Amino acid sequence: MIAVVDYQKGNLKSVERGLIAAGGEALITADASEIAKADAIVLPGVGAFADAAATMCELGQMEAIRDRVRAGVPFLGICLGEHLMFEHGVEGAPEGNPACGLGLLPGTVVAMPRCDAQGKAFKVPHVGWNTIEIPACGGGAAVPPCGEGGGNAVLSSGGAGGGAARSSAAKRGLFEHGAFPNSASQPESELAFPDSTPQPGSDLAFACPLFNGIAPGEYFYFTHSFIAPTGSHTIAETTHSVRFTSAVQFGERAFGVQFHPEKSSDAGARVLANFVAIAARG
């Protein structure tokens, strides 16, 4: 059973539906004892770090999740759930006194800059479709695709399950830094999914099993104002004002993603299916 943690925040039903559609058995629960015996854990979330962390502590969820993840139980943190994997977060906390998270990963989750290094302004919150890429350095290094029977899909125009490496819309200049213009002011229902096409000749894949069949450059749906620190835990990056961590890994089977797979069409469904497969391996 996959426990979808209810800490009074987040898209619980949509995440539960996505996991069930991927073949998983999912249960929404706020009960720490249920979380403690789950075969896998998903921590969704929309809201402020400090408020969520306080609620989780009150309900006994923080300790239950921390213990299970450190014991090797598969885990997926989504958006705020990814942030809560870190030691600290400033969102909703008094200035100079960041709130404590699960402490699985080092560092503090901070506000996304509103300008890039050249002073160009960006909309924050970062809302809309954007790509995930191989980290520039450190953790999550790319590996050559393993092909049939291996951990990573072949990334070529004919590679099975490879996903799209670049969007034809992006090539036509419809995107700026990977995001839809004015997307922050548009409701989610009005955001068309990018028309993606494979990029021929690519010979790299994400090393992480969560991204099996997902090519660098694939689009996912983001909505956030804070970003996690980059380090050896980073397995994917995205650019919006700055290049930031958009996916992380702790140990062999614990992951966090900044984007919302439950809102990310086929690519998001593939990520959830990969997690269900990881959980099924016990």
N, C-alpha and C positions, 0 to 999 in steps of 0.2 A: 504493500500500500504506500502511495506517495502522499505525504501530509502537505497540504497547502495551508500555510500558516496564516491564521486570521488574527491580526493584531489591530483590527479596526481601521485598516488602511488598505487600499489597493483594489486591483481588478480581479477579485477572487474567482468569480464565476467564469469569466472569460479564460482565465488561466486553467481552471478546472476543466472546462470544455475542451481546451486545446490539448491537455494531457490525455483526456479520455479518447479524443479523436486520434491521438497518436498510439493508442493501444494500451495506455496505462490505467491503473486503478487509482483514482484520486479521491481524497477526502479533505474537505475544508474543516479545519479544527483550530480552536483557540486553546485546547487542553494540552498542557505541557506533558502530561502522561501519555497522551496519544502520539505526540511528536517524538517522545523518547523511545517509542517502540516502532516507529515507522521505518519502512525499508528505504525510503528516500524522502527528502524534504525540499519543498519549493517555498521561497520567501519572496512573495510579490511586494509591491508597495508603491503608493503615491502619497506624498506628504512630507513632513519635516523630519529630519533625522532625530532631533532631540525628543520630539513628542513620541515618535515610534519606539525609540529605545526605551523611554520611560515606561510605556505601556507594556512592552515585552518583558521588562524586568518585573513589573507588578504581577504579570500573569505567569511568571516562572519560565517563559519561553526562551529567554536569552541563554540561561544555563543549559537547558535541555538541548537547544540547537548546537551550542558550542561543543558540548560533550559528544553529541552524535557525529558531528562533522569531524572532530578530531579522532573519532573512532573509525573513520573511513566511510561513513554512510554517504551515498551520493546526495549532493546539494546543489540547488540552483537559486541564486539570488537575482531578482529582476528589478532594475532601476533602483529605487530606494533600497531594495533587498541587497543589491550589489554594494551600495554605499555602507550598509550596516555590517558588511564583512570586515570593515576596517576598524582600526583602533579608536578613531575619533571622527566627529563631524561637527561642523560649525552651524549648520542650518537649524534655526530655531533655538540655538543655545545662547546664553549670555556672552557678550564680547569678552574674549580672553579666557573663556571657560568652556571649551568644546565638550559635547556630550560623548559618552563612551559607547562604542559599538561592540560587536562580537569579539574584536581583537584577533581575528584569524589572519589578517594581513596588516602590515605596518603602514602608518601614515594617517593623514587627516584629509577628509573630504571637504573641499573648499568651493567657493563660488566660482562659476565660469566667468572668465574675463569678458568684458563687453567690447573690447577692441583687440585687434591683432597687433603684432609687433610693429607694424607700419602705422598704427593709429586708426585703421579703418574700423568703423563701427559695425557690430553684429547684433542681431536681435537675440536677446536673452529674456525668457527661456528659449532654448534651442528646441524648436518644434518642427517635426516633419521627417521626410525620408532623407537618409544619409548613408554613406558607405562605411563598411569596416575594412581595415587594411592590415597587412602584416606589420607588426611593431617595427619601428625604425631600428631598435637595438634592444638588448637585454632579453627578457623572457619572451616566450611564445615564438621563438625563432622558426622560420619556415623550414620545412623539410621537403625533399622531392616527393611527388605523389607516389604512393605505394602500388597503385593500380589495383587489379582485381585481387581481392582477399586482403589487401592492406588497409591501413587506417585512414588514408586520405584519398579522396576522389581525384581522378585525373583531370587536370584543368586544361582543357583544350576545346576547340569548337565542337568536337564530337565526344567529349569525355562524359561517361555515364554519371549522372547525378551531380555534375560539377557546379551547377548554378551559374549565374551571370557575373562576369568579372567587371563589366562596365555597362553603363546605360546608354542606349542610343540617344535618349533625351539629353543626357549630359553632354554627349558629343555635339549636339546641336546648340549647346550653349544655354539650355533652359535652366541649368542649375548654377548656383554660385557657391563654391566651396562645398558642393555635394548636397545642398539644401534647396528646397523649393523657395523661390522668391515669395516674400510676404506670407510664408506658411504659418508664422506665429499667429496671424490674425484669422486663419481659416479653420473651421471646424474639421475634425478628423474625417468626417464623412465626405468632405469635398476634396480631400487630397487623393488624387489618382496615384495608383502604384506605378513606379517608373517602368517603362517598357525596356527590359534588360535584354541584352544579347551577349553571348560569350565573346571573350577576347582571344582570338587565335594565338597560339604560340606560347601561352603562359605555361611555365613548368614549375610553379611553386604552389604549395597548399598550406593551409593552417595545420600546425602540428597537433592541435587539440582535438580530441574525439568529439567534443561538443559541436564542432564545425565540419564534421564529415559531410562531404557533398556541398559545402559552401565555399565559393571562390572568393579570394580577396577582391574587393570592389563590389560585393553584393550589397543591396540596399535593405535597410531595416528602419523601423519607425521609432523616432526618439521624441521624448518630451521631458526636459529637465533643465535646471538652472545651476546645478552643482556637479562637480567632477571629482573622480577618484584620482589618487596619486599614481604616477607611473613608476614601475619597478620591475623586478624579475618576475613578478606575478602577472604582468600584462601579457595578454595573448592576442589582443586586437586593439587597434587605435582608430580614431575618427577625428576629422578636422572640422572645427567650427570656432572661429576666432583663434583657437589654439589647437594643436594636436593633443588629444586627450585619450586616456584609457577608456575603451568601450567594452572590454571583456577581460576577466581575470580568472586565474586558476589557483586553488589552494590544494596541495597534495595531488593525488591522482584523480579524484572524483568529485571535487567541489569547485563550482564555477559561479561567476557572476557576470551579468550582462547589463550594460547601461540602457540598451534599447528594450522595446517591448516585443518579444516574440509573438505574443498572443494578438498583436495588432499588425504583424509584419507579413501578411499574406503567406505565400508558399515557402519563402525562405524562413520565416518564423516558425511555421509548422514543421519544417525540417529540423530546426534546432530543438524544438520540443520533442520530436520523435527521437532524435539522437540522445537526449537526456533520458527518455523512457528506456531506450536500449541500454544505456549505461546502468540505469537502476536495475534493469532485469538481469544483468550479469551477476548481481549479488555481491 
